[in-house]
Amino acid sequence: MKTSKKITKEEITKEIEIAFSGKPTQKEIKKIKKSAMSKNIKLGELRKRFCKKCLSFFTSDNSETRVKKGIKIIKCKNCGYVNRWGVKTKTLI
């Protein structure tokens, strides 16, 4: 008979920090995303570091980044998906 181990939010957040300290694989990102959704943990800025579609970690080799009219555009070279994020601009007075 299998014994199920309950994982707390703190343990999952530690796993997320450890995984994103290096270069996670697609399987690791999928596991992190699934466990974060199960405990309702927000990834915040970390969700901008991987592709929404194929879950590959963005590097300079597999992504193309542009900023246009206050929008950061990241194109994944693996699957071709285009991620768009708003950029907060600071105004100098």
C-alpha positions in Angstrom: 0.0 0.0 0.0 1.3 3.4 -0.9 1.8 6.1 1.7 1.2 9.6 0.5 3.5 12.3 1.8 1.9 15.7 2.2 4.1 18.5 1.1 3.7 22.0 2.7 3.8 25.3 1.0 7.2 26.1 2.6 8.7 23.0 1.1 7.3 23.7 -2.3 8.6 27.3 -2.2 12.1 26.0 -1.3 12.0 23.5 -4.2 11.0 26.4 -6.5 13.9 28.6 -5.3 16.4 25.7 -5.7 15.2 24.8 -9.2 15.3 28.4 -10.5 18.8 29.0 -9.0 20.2 27.0 -11.8 18.9 26.1 -15.3 15.8 23.9 -14.9 14.7 21.4 -17.5 11.2 21.3 -19.1 10.3 18.4 -16.8 11.4 20.3 -13.7 9.4 23.4 -14.8 6.3 21.2 -15.4 6.7 19.7 -11.9 7.2 23.1 -10.2 4.2 24.6 -12.0 2.0 21.7 -11.1 3.0 21.7 -7.4 2.7 25.5 -7.2 -0.8 25.4 -8.7 -1.9 22.6 -6.3 -1.0 24.8 -3.2 -2.0 28.1 -4.8 1.5 29.5 -4.8 2.1 32.4 -7.2 5.3 32.2 -9.2 5.4 36.0 -9.8 8.4 37.1 -11.8 9.6 33.5 -12.2 6.8 32.8 -14.7 8.5 35.2 -17.1 11.6 33.0 -17.2 10.1 30.1 -19.2 7.8 29.6 -22.2 4.1 29.3 -21.5 3.6 26.7 -24.3 6.6 24.4 -24.3 7.9 25.2 -20.7 11.5 25.6 -21.9 13.7 27.9 -19.8 14.7 31.1 -21.6 18.3 31.6 -22.4 20.0 33.8 -25.0 20.3 30.7 -27.2 16.7 29.7 -27.4 14.8 33.0 -27.2 14.7 36.4 -28.8 13.9 39.5 -26.7 12.6 42.9 -27.8 11.1 45.9 -26.1 8.5 47.9 -28.1 6.2 50.6 -26.8 6.3 49.5 -23.2 5.9 45.8 -24.0 8.6 43.2 -23.6 8.3 40.6 -26.3 10.0 37.2 -25.9 9.9 34.8 -28.8 10.7 31.2 -28.1 12.9 29.6 -30.7 11.9 26.1 -29.7 8.1 26.3 -30.4 7.7 29.8 -31.9 5.3 31.1 -29.2 5.4 34.8 -28.5 5.3 35.9 -24.8 4.3 39.5 -24.2 4.8 41.3 -20.8 4.1 44.9 -19.9 7.1 46.9 -18.8 6.8 49.4 -16.0 8.5 52.6 -17.0 9.9 55.2 -14.6 9.3 58.8 -15.3 11.9 61.3 -14.3 10.8 64.7 -13.1 
